[in-house]
Amino acid sequence: MALSSSKLKGMIENNLRSFDFAANEHGRMNELAEAIAKAVVEHITADGQVIVIGGGDYGGENAKIK
């Protein structure tokens, strides 16, 4: 599954609205959601690891998240 900052941005915006955060309050909600989404995706892809149990060339080794 590829990580998508644009999809995550939409999810963040929906959650902000569910907490009564006014859409584009002060004209910055979209920028806030985009910044958070990009940071989350960058953090996961930079530091995330999974352990592959079996199959392929990675059996029992750490694999990088892309």
Secondary structure, DSSP 8 states (H G I E B T S, - for coil): ----HHHHHHHHHHHHHHTT--TTGGG-HHHHHHHHHHHHHHHHHHH-EEE--SSTT-TTSEEE--
